[in-house]
Amino acid sequence: MVRATRHAAICVSVGVTLLPVAAAAQWAEPIDDQKALYADAAASNAAYADGAAPAVAPVSVAEPSPADINPPPPPPAFADTVLPTLGTDPSAGDIRAQLLDAFGDTRPPVPADRLGSGWQIIPILTVAEEWTDNAGLAAGSGAFVNDHAGSDFVTLIEPDITLLGDTERLQVTLHYAPIGEIFAENGSFSQIRQNANGDVLATLLPDWLYFDVRGAVAQQPVFGGLGFFNAVSLAPNERETVSSVSASPYISHTFGGTGTLQAGVGYLYSAVDAPDYLNTPGDVVPIATSYDYGSSWLATRRAFASFTTGEDFQRLQDRIGVDASFYDGSGELRDGRRVLVTDDASYALNRYVSLLGQIGFEDADYPQGGFRYVGPVGAAGVRLTPSRNSSLTAEYRYIDGFGSPYVYGSWQVTPHIRVFGGYSEAIASYDQDQQDLLLAGNLDPSGVLASGVVAAPLLGTTGLFAGNQALSRYRRLDATAAYVGDRDILTASFYWQRSTIVGNPYGLPTSVLERIGLGNAALTEFGLLAGTSSTTYTGAVDWQHDLQPDLSSNLYAGYTSSTNAAVIADKSAAVLVSARLTKFFSASLSGALTYAGTYFVEGEQFDDFNRNTNTVTVSVTKRF
């Protein structure tokens, strides 16, 4: 959900030039601030270990707004779903900004044009010229996969507008970054692509009534398994547009040290706009591929309420809650519901260790998907909090009719190294997952989506995983180790997901299911049956280095593999590499030279279509 541009999406962190470059002119100052920040963190951690109160994080000297003094709480995310993916997105911009913003560290303020008290606008324009050796892949003619089109030059025009509002009653973060592409020789490939996200939180009655609105739109590969950089460099016939929006009026009130009451309703709508050939199955794609990967929409009506005990209960915290969702849509969630009533308790043995437990009841019924579970839910585990900015939660839970580990955390190993990630399992669809993501994070002014439960950034729509619309059991693992130094940022990440279809979405008789057989080969004229799995994993290393105060470099290398029963060839693997050099000419002007390559090394999905590509991009960015 972080903003991305076209040349950023096909090369590593070109989007750094899309961020306000005034910070580059003050490069020496952020480095000193960074040293002080880490020194403060180390001292705080040492004091914490000795039993002293943790130090207060460094803050800006600017006068805080009323909203900063008493920030309104956001609406809660969906209860007990598959965890959203944690990690940095090289296609979305400066990885230093992504990490530090999510970690809660302070950075120099970004200059902006003020529209009035509490309001700012940040206009940025990037113009680029790109050469590609595979124009059919870079944009595509709209036909299926049969047109290489040779090399071409592409002119990119990328306006980027950020609107920030921070007043006593209104907090606004809006980003709009459309991408215009003009092909020199293949004029029919020219197009405009939409990218936007935003959060608006209105305080209608302080300490009581709030109204939250969120939304996002972006592109990603239809079948996933293509890493970070193919989401926009793929042809339209292999790319889909994903959009989500939510509106939630709710109350939140704290009764002194007794506890906090939160209750409200919400309406969420998400949609996937897939290529035309997936919506009209015939000789090219089987019914299963169209059913599970075609266009879809999901509307969710939600009601939620909870009461969480406060400091009066000292070591014990108890949260009683109900979260009810009712679905309408184009797929297997139509006429479905999920009602969850839980009592979550935690008991602090000391300041470092807390015991966790949950009991509850679930009513999950998806009649169009052939899946239902009505019965108890529960969990038991432990939370470790070694310092003020580190935590690790490990539970074993029983939900949706099965048991599984549930682990997430963000750990400051040293003043310069942090490790974060998670593992979870749940029954969901891709549209549900996108709605979960919309509520799971908080969008900061620079466009970074930070997790609401641990100090780490969230990944939005990328090419990591496929957008299968079938009701599935998701198994998701992600892990990232990040080194944040004075002049270097280095991340090593691993992402893995397996989605296995559950239920009997096609309503086939038992005799037919037995005759066809289940498992990963269950792709027939009837569609993808229960037991059919898709698996994707990606490993990547990203290194950002400041050569001089006005010159930085970035190198990226990644490997991604996908096994998918719904595509013509069910396995593919690719290597992605990128190198970028960015020069800051002034506080408001920068330029970048970028090379990016994608090379399929196994099971190219279509034998008669060359999907390998090399691109060279020269870009200039101006902040007004």
Stockholm file with secondary structure:
# STOCKHOLM 1.0

chainA/1-624         MVRATRHAAICVSVGVTLLPVAAAAQWAEPIDDQKALYADAAASNAAYADGAAPAVAPVSVAEPSPADINPPPPPPAFADTVLPTLGTDPSAGDIRAQLLDAFGDTRPPVPADRLGSGWQIIPILTVAEEWTDNAGLAAGSGAFVNDHAGSDFVTLIEPDITLLGDTERLQVTLHYAPIGEIFAENGSFSQIRQNANGDVLATLLPDWLYFDVRGAVAQQPVFGGLGFFNAVSLAPNERETVSSVSASPYISHTFGGTGTLQAGVGYLYSAVDAPDYLNTPGDVVPIATSYDYGSSWLATRRAFASFTTGEDFQRLQDRIGVDASFYDGSGELRDGRRVLVTDDASYALNRYVSLLGQIGFEDADYPQGGFRYVGPVGAAGVRLTPSRNSSLTAEYRYIDGFGSPYVYGSWQVTPHIRVFGGYSEAIASYDQDQQDLLLAGNLDPSGVLASGVVAAPLLGTTGLFAGNQALSRYRRLDATAAYVGDRDILTASFYWQRSTIVGNPYGLPTSVLERIGLGNAALTEFGLLAGTSSTTYTGAVDWQHDLQPDLSSNLYAGYTSSTNAAVIADKSAAVLVSARLTKFFSASLSGALTYAGTYFVEGEQFDDFNRNTNTVTVSVTKRF
#=GR chainA/1-624 SS CCCCCHHHHTSTTGGGGGSCTHHHHTTHHHHHHHHHHHHHHHHHHHHHHTTCCCCCCCCCSSCCCHHHHSCCCCCCCCSSCCCCCBCCCGGGSCHHHHHHHHHTCCCCCCCCEEEETTEEEEEEEEEEEEEESCHHHHTCCSSSSCCCCCCEEEEEEEEEEEEEEECSSEEEEEEECCEEEEESSCGGGCEEECCEEEEEEEEEETTTEEEEEEEEEEEEESSCCSBTTHHHHSCGGGEEEEEEEEEEEEEEEEETTTEEEEEEEEEEEEEEECCHHHHSCSSSSCHHHHHHHSCEEEEEEEEEEEEEECGGGTTEEEEEEEEEEEEEESSTTTTCEEEEEEEEEEEESSSSEEEEEEEEEEEEEETTTTEEEEEEEEEEEEEEEEETTEEEEEEEEEETTEEEEEEEEEEEEETTEEEEEEEEEEEECHHHHHHHHHHHEEECTTSCEEESSSSSBBCCSCBSSCCCCSCEEEEEEEEEEEEECSSEEEEEEEEEEEEEECSCTTCCCHHHHHHHCCSTTCEETTEECTTCEEEEEEEEEEEEEEEETTEEEEEEEEEEEEEETTSSSSEEEEEEEEEEEEEECSSSEEEEEEEEEEEEEECCSCTTSCCCEEEEEEEEEEEC
#=GC SS_cons         CCCCCHHHHTSTTGGGGGSCTHHHHTTHHHHHHHHHHHHHHHHHHHHHHTTCCCCCCCCCSSCCCHHHHSCCCCCCCCSSCCCCCBCCCGGGSCHHHHHHHHHTCCCCCCCCEEEETTEEEEEEEEEEEEEESCHHHHTCCSSSSCCCCCCEEEEEEEEEEEEEEECSSEEEEEEECCEEEEESSCGGGCEEECCEEEEEEEEEETTTEEEEEEEEEEEEESSCCSBTTHHHHSCGGGEEEEEEEEEEEEEEEEETTTEEEEEEEEEEEEEEECCHHHHSCSSSSCHHHHHHHSCEEEEEEEEEEEEEECGGGTTEEEEEEEEEEEEEESSTTTTCEEEEEEEEEEEESSSSEEEEEEEEEEEEEETTTTEEEEEEEEEEEEEEEEETTEEEEEEEEEETTEEEEEEEEEEEEETTEEEEEEEEEEEECHHHHHHHHHHHEEECTTSCEEESSSSSBBCCSCBSSCCCCSCEEEEEEEEEEEEECSSEEEEEEEEEEEEEECSCTTCCCHHHHHHHCCSTTCEETTEECTTCEEEEEEEEEEEEEEEETTEEEEEEEEEEEEEETTSSSSEEEEEEEEEEEEEECSSSEEEEEEEEEEEEEECCSCTTSCCCEEEEEEEEEEEC
//
